[in-house]
Each structure stands twice: as C-alpha cells, then as structure tokens.
C-alpha cells in the first residue's frame, strides 16, 4: 500500500498541495491527472523523496523499490543497450562479483540468484524494450552522445522500464515519443505487474491502461475508480449535483435576505431576523467545479482559395546535397483536407512538413502552391523561442506591425489572452499557455493551411479537447503530426504514411494502423510444437539472415530510387539545359551522356540485386 497522508507543499507562499490524501493499493494502475500547474509533478517528487513536504508523509512498506525517470538524460560513450542493462544494479553487481569470486559456495549462491532474477534473459529483454521505443539494432550500439536530448530521454525511459521497480512513477512519458513508440509503451504498461502511477494527458493511455484516477484540483486529491472516460462521467454527475445544490442554496439565501429585510425593523420579529442574519453570514458558498475561462482556441477563417493549395510532383527533399530524406513525393493538399502524417520519428515527417511550409526547397521534382496561400506552421521550437521577459501583447504587437491595437487585442482574445493575461510576462505563463500564444502568433494572418507538429505536448486533457473542437471548426486545411491518436482520430480524415524515404496515402483507418504497429489481427498459422534447442538455433540464424537480407533489399531499393531520379534529372538537363539542376547545368552534352549511361548501368544492377534478394526473402518465408 502506498499512502499519501495529508501532504501539504507551499511554494512561493502558495499552497500547491493542501493536506492531499489518498491510498493506492498494490498492483493498481493509477492515472494522476489535473490541469497544468495543479501540482501533479510536485506530488510525484514528494513520493520519490526529491521534494520535502511541509506537512504530512508518504507511507509504504520497507524495501519498496521506487522507479522514477532521471532528471538528466544519460550521456557519454556508453551505448543505449549498455545503459539499459546497467539499470539492473543487482544483476550488474552479481555478474561483476562472479567474475572475481573464488569461493565455490558463494559462486553457487551468485548463480542461484542470477537464475532467480532471470539475469541471463536480460539482454534480450533490454533489446526488446529499446526496439519498442524506436531503437533498431544498429541504433542500440551507437554512443549516447550521438543522440539528441529527446532520444536520450527515451534511453532513460527504457532503463527505468527495464529495472522493473515495485512502484513505477512516470511523468508525461510520451512527450518524447512518436505515435508508434507511444502505442508500444501503452501495450507494455498494460502488462506491467507492479504498481503504476502515471501523469499523462493522453486520453487513450488513461482509458486503456489505468484502473484508477487520482484527480488533483485546488491542492486536494479525489479518487475515482475506472479509467478516464469513467472519471468524466462521474465528474459530470458531480457537477450536476453541485449545480443543483448551489441553486437550492441560492434560493435559501434569497429567502433569508428577504425575511431579514422585511422583519429587522419590527420589534416583534427583530430577534428572528438577527438569528437569520447570523445563519446567512455562516452560510458557506458551494464551490462550483473549477473552470478555466481563459482556455480558448479560435482560429480565424481564411479567405477562399481554389484547389489545390499544394501539389508535389516527384519531389525530393533533404538537407544534404545528393542525400534526400524523402523522394518521389506525389501529394496534393486541398483547402478542406485534414491530413495526419504517420511514421516513426526520423522517417521524415517534419522534413515533409517543412517542405509543405516552404521552409525547404525541393531537391528534385516540383512543388506547386497557390500564390495567395498563407501557411501557419507550429513547432515546439516556437514555444521555446518566446521571450520570457516580454508579454503576449508585446509579442503580438510586434508580429502584427501596422495593425490597430484593437486588432492585436482581438487576436490575443481568440486564444484566451484578454485583460491581465495579455500583459503577464511570458516567463510566468504555463507551458500550455505558451503553446496557445505560439498558436495565436502563427494564425494572426488567417492562414489557409495549418501545419501542426506535436501541438499537444504542453496541453492538458481539457486543452487538447478544446484544440480538437477549434480545429474541427476551422475552415482551412490541416496537416497534423501528433502522438495523440485521440486527436488524430477526431481531427484527420486522411492518413499519410511516411517511411522508407517516401510518403504515401494509408488506405486504412487509425485503428488499422494501430493494429499494424502492434502486430494485432495479423494472419496466424497453426500452433507449432515446441522447438528443440537445435531448431531454435537454426531459427535464430534464419532470423539473422532474414534481417540482413531485408536491410540489403532496403539499400538496393533506395539505390534504385536514387539512380532513377538521377537518370530523370540528366534527361531533363539534356532536354532543357537552362532548367537543369545547378550540379548538371555546367556539364557538356558529352559528359551528361557518359553520366547517363553510367547511372543507367548502375540502376540496372541495383534493380537486379533487389530482385535477387527479394527472391531469397521469399524462399526464407516459404
């Protein structure tokens, strides 16, 4: 049992937690929820001992192993695989001791304990966790310092999951994950045998994983059994009860006030009036459920444009010359499109978004867009680049230079920045408020196309719902990149899968894609008898061979695409030198001919190799 017993925490003279109390039974999966700034992370830090409470205590059985993600991402020359294995401190210690132990009795005890904690299967377990969080076999062997902060935090999460603590505490674990890794994490947490306490604004995770909701509001904790949808139903019922009680109280208050007014001056009834006046003074108002009147998203409607807004024709895009991230892009965006880009991080979703936003130029092919089209492009970088020592009003005034103060205030008001909020320093705003300000800034000129790259990272559940409603009421086109599949499901009516260097329309629904990622509802063969050790070794060798062949097939396919694009570019240069790519424009016709012949020969070889490998893969699969 984990007991939160009368916890009070004051920060800056304000009570963040006010005698918060709750009891969590062993094995529970608990969703800790509340509006941004309610104190969820503060409570979790008190539980793990990183923050001392002013009053109250946390009670739990002795030797309970708590797991909480490290504040600093791991770094150094250590690989992700090594970092995850090192998270099991007991295993690492026993293995080290076994290497130097000369006492046969102690050595026997060590090996017994290693068997008891399943130490020998640990490498396979670590690899599966890393793979689920997006690290393929090659990535698992690279040094940590070669990764960005977001990927390092994935390693920290993998290490925490691998350590399998008795009580697992997770604070917004999906913030650094893509949709695919989020789905894997949700599936992992469903089967977790210990106690789970997770702070999350992911409605699907809260519905599919947790069995208890702890709602933190005004420093107090309320416990609800069931998932998030169950919490909302109970919350709505409570709101109706409170509204009815408040109305009844107001009616009683009105009757008392009327009696006092009519009877205070009469000697015969003065005492009764005084008594009722005391009763009225003692009457405590029934508090309505907390609502945030500033929670607002209202995208201005753009002027009408004829379709299409953007057309990509055999376009390639990337950051280094002769090394495109995406190729052969054929895509059309119309004014009423609602498109969600799917695919793991690193596959090129953001690169495609930047191409559509005209932040990147095509390396090959064409991108045609309406000359009058305006684009609003939201990224997390815009939130981070806001000036903390300036107000929303100063930001918007600068962005809307030449507009009247009324127009500036009106745009801020659309996103909840009215009155004092408009003149509050950005540094004092919550993460969700800063995200709303960034959205207000990018939509100031009523864009025809909104491109939103992970817009929900700083938004709580209610704010996400408000954003969904605003997007569904917006008259322009939307391109959405999000790991929040609830938002994808309610907002997008078209899915585009970005993988293997290409972007193609996905024919199924988001549920179909989830099943595909998790390997569910896939055709299954008949159950086979348990394989012998020799058969398992052969199976492992075949799996390794298959993996190597698949990589070779992918490389050959990529080479074919690159060489085919090069042949096309040379053909265009030979037909119209004036319109040729810069790298080809200065070459003579003879040189172009030689390069064309060489590229064609290499293309033929790459295609032949791809066909040969594909046949080998087919034979292995048979």
N, C-alpha and C positions, 0 to 999 in steps of 0.2 A: 504493500500500500504506500503510495506517495501522497502525503498530506500537506496541503498548503494551508497553514494555520494562522489566520489573522495578519497577513503580510501588509505592512504599510511602508511605502517608499516615497520620500519627498525629494523633489529635485527643483532647485531654484525657488524654494518656498512654496511650491505647489505639490499637493498630494497626487502622485501618479497612480499609486495603488493605495487604497484606503481600506484596511482590515479585510483584504481579499482572502477568501476561504474556500477550499474545495478538497475533495478526496478522490484520488484516481486509483482504481483497482488494478491489480497486476494483470498484464495482458491486454489492457484497454488500448484502443487506438483513438487518440483524442485530438480533435481539431481546436486549436486555440485561436479564436477569431476576435475581431473588433476593428473599429475604424482606425485609420492611420493616426498614430500619436496616442492611442488609448493606453499603451503600456505593456503590450504583449512581449516585446523583446526584453523589456525591463524585468518582467516576471520570470522569463526563462533564464536570464542572467542570475537572478536571485536563486533559482532552483539549482543551478550548477555551481553556485558559490562565487561567481565573478563579481557580484554586487551584494553588499550587505544591507539587509532590511533595517529600517529604523525601528520597526516593531514586528513581532511575530516570528515564526520559524518554519522551516521546511523539515518534515519528518519522513524518514524512510528506513527500511531495515539496514542493519550494518552490512558492509561489504557489497552493497548495491553498486553496480558499475554503471555510471552515467556516461553517455556519449553525446558530445556537443561539438559541432564543427569549429575548427580553429579559426581565430580571427584573422590570422595572416596566412596567405596561401603558401604552400610548400615551394621551395626553390632549391637551386643548386644543380650539381651534375647527376644527382640521383635520378633514375627513370621513374615514370609513373608506376610501373609494375613493382619496382623495389620499394617505393614509398608506401604503396598499399600493403605489401607483405610485412613491412616494418611496423604497421599499425597494430598487429597482434604481438604485443610486447612479450607475453608469456611464451609464445611459440619461438620468437627470435631468441629469447634468453635460453630456453631449453636446448635449442639447436646449437647455440654457441657453447653451452656447457658440455653437450655431448661430444663435441669435437676435442675437448681437452680433458675429459673425465677419464681417470684410470681405475676408479673404484667400480668393480663389476656390479656390485649391489646397487650403487647409486645410478649406474648406467642403465640397469634394468628398470629402475623407478622412472628415469627420464623417458625411456622409450614407452613405458606403460602410459605415462601422462601424455606424451605426444600422440599416442593412439587414441586416448580418451578425448582429446580436443580436436581430433580429426586433422592433425597438423599436416599430414602428407598429401591431403587433397587441397590444401590451402592455395598452392599456386594456380590450380585450375579455377578455384573459386574467385581468386583475385582477378584472373584474366576475364572471367565471365562478367564480373561487376564492371570492370573498365570497358569492356566491349559494349555493355548495355548503356554506358554513359558516353559512348561515341569514340572510344579509343580503339582503333583497329590494331592488329598485331604489330605493325611497324611503329605506330604512334606510341605503343606501350614501352618501346625500347629506346625512345629518344630522351635526352636530358630535359629535366623540368624547366630549365632556363630557356629552352627553345619555344616555350608556350606563353601565350598571353595570360593576363590575370584571370580571365573567365575560365580558361581551360585548366589553370592551376587550381581554381576553386572546385572544378569537377574532380580533380585528383583528391582534394581534401574530403569531398563528399564520399568518394569511393573508399577511401581509407576508413572513414567513420562507419560506413555500412559494413565493411569487411570485418571490423573489430567486434561487431555484434554485441553491443552493450545490453545490459538488462533493461535500461531505460534509454531510449533513443530520442534525442531532442533535436528537432530540425526547424530552423528559422528561414522561411521562404526558400526551400531547397531548389525550386525550379527556376529561380531568377537567372541562372547562368546556363540553363538548358534549352535545347530546341524541343520541338514537339515530340520527336522520336525518342529522345532521352527521357522526357517527361513521362511518356507512356511506359517506358521500361521501369522507371522509378516507381510509378504508381503500382505496377504489377509486383515489383519487389516488396513494397511496403505492405501490400495485401497479405503476403505470406510471412511477414515478419513475426517471429514468435514472442518477442519481448514486448514491453510497454512502449508505446509511441506517443509522443506529444509533438505535434507539428503546427507551426504557424504558417498558414497558407491563405492566399486569396484565390486559389484555383478551385472553382466550384466543382469541377469534375473529380478532382482528387478528394475533396471533402465529402463528396457523395459516395465515391466508390471505395474509399479506404477507411474512413473513421467511423466509429460507432458511438462516439460521444462528442458533444460540442461544449466547449467552455467559452462563454461569451463574456468578454471584458468590456465594461462600459462604466464610465464615471468612477473608476477605481475599484469597482465591485465585480465579482465573478458570479455568473449564473450558469448552472449546469443543465444541459438538455440531453436527453438520450436520443440516439439516432444520428443520421447524417445531416448535411447542411439543408437539404430540402425539408426534412422533418423539423429542423430548427426554425426555418422561415415560417412554416405552418403554425408552430407553437407560438412563435413571436407575433404573428398576425392575430391569433386568438387573444393573446395577452394584450395587444394594442387595443383590440375591440373592447375588452373588459375594462381596461384603463379609461378608454374614452367614455364608456357608459358610466363608470364610477365618477369620473370628473364632471360629467354633465349633471349627475344626480347631486354632487356636492355643490356645484354652482347654483342649482335650483334651491338647495337648502340655504346657501349663503344669501341668496336674494330674499328668501322668506324672512330670515333673521334680520337682515338690514331693513326690510320693510317694517317689521314689528318694532324694532328699536326706534325708527324714525317716527312711528305713529304713537308710541307709548312713553317715550323718555320724558315728555313734559308733564304727564299726568301723574299726580302723587300716588294714586291708587295702583298704578302699574309700573312706577319708576324702578322698583327693585327687580321686577321680572325683566325689564328692559336692560338693566345693568348686568343681570345674570346672562342674558343672551349676548350682550356685548362682549363679556369675558369669553363665552363659548366661541364667538366669531373670531376673537383675537387668537385663540388657541388652535383654531382650525388650520391644519397644515394643507397646503395645496397638493393635490395628487399630481405627481410629475408625469408629464407626457413622455413617451419614448423619445430618446434623443434623435433629433433630425438635424442634418447639416444643410441649412438653407443656401449655402454657397456651392453645394455640389451641383455643378451645371456644365453641360456641354451643348452648344448650339452652333452648328456650322452654318455660315452664311451661304445662301443659294447662289450658284454661279449663273452667268448668262448661258443661253443655249448655244451649243455648237453642233454642227452636223457630224455624224460619224464618218470615219473612225477618228478617235483622238490621236492614237499612235498605231503605226504599223511597222513591225520588224520583218525584214525580208532577208533571210540567210545571213543574219547579222552575227558577228563575233565580237566579244568584248573581254577585256582583261586589263592588266596593269603593266605587264612587261611585253615588249615587242616580241612577236613570234611565239608568245606563250599565252594564248587566250584561256580564260576561265570557262567561258561558255561559247559554243559555236552552233552554227546552223539554226539560229533562233528565228522562228516564224510565228509571230504573235500579233494579234490585233486586239486593241483596247477600245471599246465603245463608251459613249457618255454614261450609259446606265450599268456598266459592268461592275460586279463586286467579286474580285479575284483574290483568293488566298494562295500564297506561294508555299508549297510543301517541300520538305527535304532537309536532311541533316545540316547542321552548321558546318560551313566550309565547302558546301557544294555549289555556292554561288547565288543564293537568294538575294543577299544585299547587293552583290555586283549587278544583278539584273535590275533591282530597284534603282540603283544609281544610273544605269543606262536609260531607264524609262524617265528618270528625273532630269536627264540631260547633264548629269554630273560627270558621266563618262561618254566618250565618243566611240562609235563602233570601229573595230579594227578591220572589219571586212563586212560586206553586205551593206544594207541601207536601213536607216531609221527615219521614218517619215511621220511628222506630227503636225497638228493644226497650228498655224502661225499665231492664232489668238489664244491658244490654250495656256492656262496658268496651272502650275503644279505646286501643291503643298506637300513637303517631304519631311516627315517626323522621324528622328532617330534619338537614341539615348544621349548622343554627344551634344545635341542641342540643349537638353536638360542640364547636363554637366557644365555647359559653357555660359549659362546665365550668370550675370554679375550679382554676387551676394550683397554688395553694398548699394545696390540700386533697387528701386521699387518697380512693380509691374507697370505702373503708369509711366515711369521713365523709359522702360524698355519699349512699350508700345508707342509712345510719342516719337521715339527715335525711328522705330520701324515704319510708322505711318507719317513720315515727314510731309508737311504740306496739308495734312488733313486737320479738320477743326477739332478742338478739344472735345466737343460733343461726340464726334465720330470715334475718337480714340476711346472715350469712356464707354461708348456703346459696344465696341468690340470686346473690351475687357469684361463688361457686364454679361455678355453671352457666355462667358466661362467662369462666372461666379466672382469676379473681382470688382465688386462695387463698394462704395463707401470706404471704410478704413482699410479693407483688404487691398485696394488699389494702391495705397500708399505705405503698405507694410514692406519692410526690406525683404528681398528675395531670400537672403540668408536665414530668415526666421520662418520661412514657409516650409511646409512638409514636402516630402518627395512627391506626393500626389498633386499638391498644389503647384509645384514647379512644372510637373508634366502638363497640367492644364494650361499654365502660362505659355509653355512651348507650343501647345496646340493652338492657343489663341494667336500667337505670333505668326505661325505658318499659314493660318487661314484668314489673315487680315484682308487679303485682296480677293476673297471668294474664289478659291481655286476650282478648276473643272475636274482635277484629278488629285485625290488624296493618296499619298503613299505612306503607310504607317508601318515602321519597322519596330516591333516589340513595344507597342504603346502602353501595355498594361503593367510593366514591371513595378511601377511605384503606386499602382492604384489598388485600393481595397475592393472587396466584392461589390459593394454598392456603387462605387465609382465605375467599375467595369460595366455594370448593368446600365448605368446612365450613358456611358460611352456607346454601348451597343444600340441603345434607343436613338441616340443622336446620329449615329452612322446610318441607321435604317431610315431616318427622316431626312438625310442629306440627299440633295438632288444630283450630285456629281458622281464620278466613278471612284472606286476604292481599290487599292492594291494593299493587301494586308499580309504582313509576316508576323506570326504570333504562335507562342507555345500554348496559349489558352484556347483549347479546342472548343470550349463553350462559346467563346466569341467567334471563332471561325465558323462554327455550325450555324449560329444565328445571324451572321453578317454576310458570309460569302455564298454566292450561288454558282461559283465556278472555281475549280481547283486546278492549279498548275504545278506539276512535279518537277523540281529542279534536281537533277542528278546525272552523273556520268557526263558532265560537260554540256548538257542540253536541258531545255525547258519545254515540256510537252503537257498538253491538257490531260488531266487524270479523269478517266471515264467514270469511276465510282464515286460514292459519297464519302464523307469524312469518316463514317463508321467503317466503310470498306477499307479505307486506308489504315485505320487503327488496327483492324483485324490483320491486314497485311504486315504491318510493322511488328505486331506481337506474335505473328505466325498462327493466328487462330483461324478456325473454319477452313483450314487447308486440307486438301485430299490426303487421306491417311491409308496406308497399306495394312495388311493383316498383321496382327501382333506376332512378332518373331520369337522363337525360343531364345533363352539367354545364351549369349555367345561365349565361346571358350576364350581363354587368355590369348591363344594364338590368333583366333579370329578377331579379337578386339585389336590386337597389334596390327593386323592386316588392315582393319577398318581405319585405324588411325593413320597408317601410311597412305591409304587411298584418299583419306580426307586431306592430308597434307598435299598429296599430288594434285587433288582437285583444286585446292586453294591456289597452288602455284599456277596451274593451268588457267584458272579464272583471271588471275592477275595478268598473265601473259595475253589472254584474249582481250582484256580491257585495254592493255597497252597497244596491241595490234589494231584494235578498233579506233583508239584515239589517234594513232599514226595515220590510219586510213582517212579519217575525217580531216586531219591537218593537211595531208598531202592532196586530198581532193580540193580543199579550199585553196591551196597554193596553185594548183592547176587552173582553177577558175580565175584566180587573180591574174595569173600570167596571160591567160586567154583574153581577159579584159584589157590588159596592158598592151597586148599585141593589136587588138582591135581598135583601141582608142587611147593612145599614149598620153593625151592631155588629161584624161580622167584616171590615170593609173595611180596606184598607191605610191607614196614617196620612195619606198625602197626599190621599186621597179621602174619608176619613171625615167631614171637616168641611164638605164641599160639599153644597149643596142638591140636591134631585132635578132641578130645572130645569137647574142648572149641569152636573150629571152627564149629563143628556140632551144638552146642547149639545156637551159634550166627546166624548160617544159618537158623535154624528153627524159631528163634525169628524174624529175618528180613523177612522171607517168610510170617509169620503170619501178621506182620505189613504191608507188601506190599499188601496182600490180603485185609486187612481192608481199606487201603488208596485207592485202586482201587475201592472197593465197595462204599466208600464215594464219590469218584469222579463221579461214575456212578449215584449215587442218586442225587447229586447236579446238574449234567447235565440234568437229567430228570426234576428237579424243574425249571431250567432255561428254558427248552423247553416249559414247561407249562405256564410260565410267558410270554414267547414270543408269544405264540399262541393267 
